[in-house]
Structure formats: C-alpha cells, structure tokens
Amino acid sequence: MKKKYTIRDIAQMAGVSKGTVDRVLHKRGKVSEVALEKVTKILNDIDYKPNPIAKNLKNNKVYTISILLPDPKIDTYWSPCIEGIKQVEDEFQNFGIKIEPYFFNPEITTSFSTQALEVIKSGPDAILMVPLFYKEAKHVVELCDDAKIKVSTFNNFIDNNFINNFIGQDLYKSGRIGAKLLDMLLINGHIGIVHIDEIYQNATHLQEKEKGFKSYFKASKKNKYKISTLNLKSENSADFKKSIHNFLDNNPTINGLFVTISKSYLVVDAIKNRQEKIAIVGYDLVEKNIEYLKEGAIDFIIHQNPKKQVYLGLSYLAEYFLFDKEIPTQVLLPIDIVNSENFEEYLD
C-alpha cells in the first residue's frame, strides 16, 4: 500500500519548514526559488497527490453552481430536472457544493435574459444552463466569460468557444431517427413537421431536428415523401387548433406528423375528431404524451432524459471543483425510442 505523506513528512524530507510546504502546495505567499525547487523535487519523487476534498473542507470553501432552466410549472418537460438537482445536492452538499436554481419562462425571450443577468449578478462559480434562445444565450456566455464564471450547457447545443461542455443528444441524429420511424409506419405519403411555442429562427435545437429529419429522406433513393412544415408560435393562442386544421386542410394528403418538442399531446387534442388516421412521432415522456402513447394516438416518443442531463451536467462541475477532474467537452446521451410496449421501463 502506498504510504500517505503529511506536510510534516514532506518538510523534513525537503529540509524546509511546514509553512514553506503549505505555501507551495496551496500556491500562496512568497517562497524562495531554492525552497520551491526542494519541495517540488520531493513532491515529484513521492508522486504526491493532494486530497481535494480534505483541502476543500479545511478551507471551508463552498462552491456555488447556478442552474438556469425553463420553469417546470410552465412546461412539464423540465419537471424531472428538479429530481436531478436534488440528487446532486444529496451527493455533494456535505463537500461544499451549493446548487441554486433559477427559472425562466420558455415562451418569453426577455425572461431568459433577465434571469440570466440575475444569475451573473449573484456571482456563482459556475452556471449550468439551457440555451433555449440562441442569440441571447451567446451573449450570456460572453458575459460569464468576462465575469470568470464557468459555463456548461444541456439539452440545447450552441457553438461557442467559451462553453466548457454540452450534455444532451445529437439533435440532428434524433431528427433522422424520427424520419426513420415515420418511414416504417407509412411506407409513403406526405409528412408534416410541427414546431410549437418557439421562434424557429432563434431555436437551433428545432433547426437541427428538422435538418436531420429532411436529410434522411433526401438521402433516400426512393424519394417517396412530400414534407411540409408548420410553425406555431404559441399553444395558448386562440388560433392554435384552427392553425393545425388549416394546415391539414391545405395539405389533405398528410398521413404523418413529426412534432419536434414535448407537446405532441396538443396536436392530438386538436386533431382527434378528424376522420383521417395520422401517424405521430414526437418527443418526451410527459404525462399527457404517455396517455396518448398508451391509447395509440401517438406512435413513438423519442426520450431525451432531462433528469440525466441535469445530473451529469451538475456532477461534472462539482467534480471539477472538488477533484480537479477535467470536464468533458461533449457527452451525447443515447437516443431512446419509446412506444406503448416499453414506456414503463423509462419511468421512475
């Protein structure tokens, strides 16, 4: 078993005081060049590895990680994130890790910006955030870099040199998988892509899904599908149901829909009284989607596992501060395909 060396041991071996060793280890105060060389040589000889937890407890240091995400009370897709936050708190709170959640309205761009500025003002050591709005998120990341705040992202990817990591799925690939599922269900026909609630031009996650979806059929030699797109700005609009019916009336050959966010159930609610059978592939195991999945009104769900995304994102940051572990640049989760036969396996 490898011997554990104390500061006293290292001081005696280097022929210096314990205070000198302490200053070298913690990189504080002045140390002569000769003393630094002596201590450094001993540390290399014994392959000294500091105990980051013991060091953190001794210094009574508390690291604050803020998490900025859409309000689960407004969009239930984000509800599992709360469980992920609690899990990380339970595992790390005794070691000086504090998690502070901030919520924004996913339907209002200014809500994201306002809450982000509040987070930065609070001065956390790191931020884990959902960059739902591309332009505003890039600006927030730049502000964090100026404030020396580490930034990690989950669920939505944005390309920025200042971001330390991304946790989520390959959204382009998930779009291709959605296309493959509808291809198996329909064999041929007319497919509608439905985006709900978000400004498409500022929502890169929707763009990536649509690009992947279309690329699947573009690569197909048979080219047996027509594809049309519907952008719906708000589920709360009085014209929501009317817009869907107008879309289907103007495209009467549509026999399949690809819904790019967690609100496939809204589409089912809107079209349930129509005579034509329409296959639906959507995202996420929210309660109402599960109900329609069991009934057969939704054929497949692509599970994005937001709880695991949050858990991994916060854990990587906590381990960075406690153990000096490198934060991976990108962690892509499996793209799980869920239907009426296996959905229970994905529920906690």
N, C-alpha and C positions, 0 to 999 in steps of 0.2 A: 504494500500500500504506500502511495506517495506521501511523503512527510508534509505536514502543514507547517509553514513558517509564519512566525509572528513578526511584527515590526521590530521587536527587541532582537530576535534572531538575525534579521537582515542587518540591523545596525551593528551588531557585534561582528558579523562576517565582513562588513564593509569598513569597519573601523571608524564609524561616524556616530552621531547622536541619533536617538529615536526621532527627535524633532526634524532632523535633516531628512530621514527616510520618509516621514509623514509628508513633508513638503514636496518631495519628489513624486511620491505616489499620487498625491492629490493635486499636483501641479499648481501650488500656491506658495507665495513668499519667495525670497531670494535664496538660491543655493549656488555655492561656488562651482566652477567648472570641474575642479578636481573631485569634489564630493559627488557631483552628479555622475561623473564617469565611474566612480567606485560603486555607487548604489546601482546604477544601470547594469554594470557588469555582473553583480551578484544576482540581480533580478533575472537576467538572461541565463545565468548558469543554473539557477534553480527552476527555471521556467515558471516564474511566479504568475499566478492568475488571481486577480483581486475578486473578492466576493461582492458583487454589485448590490445584492440585497442587504447584506450586513452594512455596507458602506452607506446605502440609502437610509437605513434605519438609524444609523449612528448620526447622520447629518440631519435627521428629522425632515427630510425633503419630501414634499408632496408634489407630484406631477399632475397637472390638470389637463385632461383631454376633453375638449368640447365636441359634441356631435350635432351637426346641423342637418335636419331631415324634415320631409313633409309631415304635417300634422296627421297622425293616425285617426283622429276624430273626423277629419275631412275625407281622407282616403284610407280605407281599412287595409289596403295592401301593406301599409307600413306598420301595422299593429305588431307583427312578430318581431320587429326591430326592438321593441320595448323589452321583450323577453331576452333578446341577445344582449342588450345593455345591462340588464340585471345580472345575467350570468357572468359577464366580465367583472362587474362590480363585486360580486361574491368571491371571485377568484383572486382579485388583485387589490381590494381596498385595504387589506391589512399590510400591504407593502408600499403604501404611499401613492396609490393611483386614485385620482378622483375624476369621475365622469360627470359632465354637465351637459344635459340635452337642451337643445333649442329647436323649436318647431316653427315652420313657415307654412303659409297657405300655398299649396301646389298649383292653385289656379291663378295666383297673383304674383307677377314678377317682382313687384316692389316689396312684397312681403319677404321674399328670399333675400333681397339686397339689404333691407332694414335689419333683419335678424342676423345676417352675416356681419354687418357693421357692429352690432351689439356683441357678438362673439369676439371679434377682434379687439374691441374696446376692453373686454374683460381680461385680456392678456393671457390666454391659455398657452401651454407648452406645445400643444398640437390641436389640429382640427381634423375630424373625420366628417366629410360632408357628401351630400347628394347634389352634384352639379346639374340640377334639373334644367336650368336656363343657361345655355352655353355662353352667351356674351357676358352676362352678369357674373357667372362663375369664374370666368377667366380673369375678370377684374378683381374679384375677391382673392383669388390665388396670388395675384401680383401684390395686393395689399398685405397679405400674410407673409410673403417673402420679404417685403420691406420691414415688417414687424418681427422677423426672425421666428415665425410660427410655422412649424412643420404642417404639411397638408397631405392628407390621404383622401381618396375618393372611393365610393362604392356605388353599385347599380348602374350609374351612367358614366361613360368614359368621355373625358375631354383631353385633347392633346395640349400639354403644357409642360415646359421644361422644369417648372418649379414644383411639380407634384411628385411626391415620393412613391406612391403606389396606387394601384387600382384593384379593387376586389369586385368581381361580378362575372358575367357571362360574355362570351363572344356574341355580341348582338347581331352582327352580320350573319354568323352561322345559325343563330336561332331563327332568323328570318328564313334562311334556306330550309331549315327543318320544318317550319310552318308550311312552306310551299310543298315540301315532300309529303307531308301528312294530307294536305288537301288533294294533291295529285293522286294519292292512293284512294282517297274517298270518292273522287269524282270521275276519274279517268279522262274526262274532257269537259269543256264548258267555259263559263265566264266567272271570274273571281273578283270580289270587291275587297279592297284594303280599307279598313276603317280606323282612323285616328280620332281620339276623343280628348277634349279638355285642354290641349296644349298647343301653343303656337308652333306649327310644324317647322318653320324656318329657323327657330331657335331651340329645337329639340333634337339634338343629334342622335339620341337613342332611338327615336322613331325613324329617323332617316336611315340609320344603319339597318334596322329591321326590314324596312321597305327595300333597300338596296339588295340585301341578301335574298329576300323573297323573289324579287324580279330576276336576280341573277340566276336563280335555279331554273326558271323557265326559259330564260334567254339561252342557257347552255343546252337546253333540250332540243334535240334534232326534230322532234315531232311538232313542236310549237302549236299545241292544240288548245291553248287557253287565251282568252282575252282578259286583260286586267284593267280595272278602273279603281280610282282612289276617291275616298270621301274624307274630308277633314271637318270634324265637328268641334267647334270652339268650346262649348260648354254643355255638360249634361243637364244643367239647371235651366237651360233655355226652353222657353215655351215651344220653340220650333224644333226641338230635338227629334221627337218622334216623327214630326212632319218631314224633316230633312231626310231621315232614313227612308221613309216611304217614297218620297220624291226620287231619291237615288235609285231605289229598286224599280219604281215605275218607269224611270227613264232608261233603266238597264234591265229589261224584263227577262233576259236570259241568264242573269246571275244565279248560280246554284251553289256558291261557296263564299264565305266571308272570313277574312283574316283580321282579327281585332288586335291591335298592337299594344294595348295596355290591359290593366286588370279588370276592365269594365265590360266584358263580353255580356254579362247579365243584362246590362242596359239595352243592348242590341236585341237580345232575346225578348225582353219585355216589350220592345217596340214592334217586333215583327211576329209575335206569337199567334196573332189572329189571321195572318196571311195564309193562303192555301198552299203556296209552293213550299217544297221542302228545301231548306238551305243548310248546307253543312257549315259548321263554325269551328274554327281553331282560334284559341285565344291564349291569354297569359294569366297565371297566378291563381292560387287556391284560396281566394276569398270566399266567404260563406255562401253568397248567392251564386257564385260560379259553380261551387260544389253541388248545390241543389240542382242546377240545370245540367250538370255533368251526369248526375245520377239518373235524371229523367231522360237523358239522351238528346236534349235540346242543344247542348254543347258537346262536340265530339271529342276534342282533345284540348288539354291545357298544357302549356309549357311552364314548368315550375322554376321560378328564379331564386327561391330560397333567400328572402331578405334577412331572416334571422341569422343565418350562417354568414352572410356577407358582413353584417354589423359585427358579429362576434369576432370574425377573423380580422377585420379592419382595426378594431379597438385592441385586440390581443397583440397584434404586430406592433402597434405603437407602444403599448405597455411594456412589452419585452424589449423594445428598443431602449426605453428609458431605464429599465431595471437591469437588463443583462447586456446592454450594448449590442443586441442582435441586429443584424442588417435587415432592413425592411425590404421584402421582395418588390420588384418593380411592378409586377403584374401577377395576379392569381385569378385564373379563369375557372369557375365552378362548372361542374357537369351540367349539361342541358337535359333536364329530366322531362320525359314525356308522360303525361298522366291522363288516364281515361277512367271510365266508370268502374273498371275492374280492379284498379290498383291505387286509387286515390287515398284510401285509408292508410296505406304504408307511409305516406308523406305527412300525415297529421300527427302533431304531438299529443 
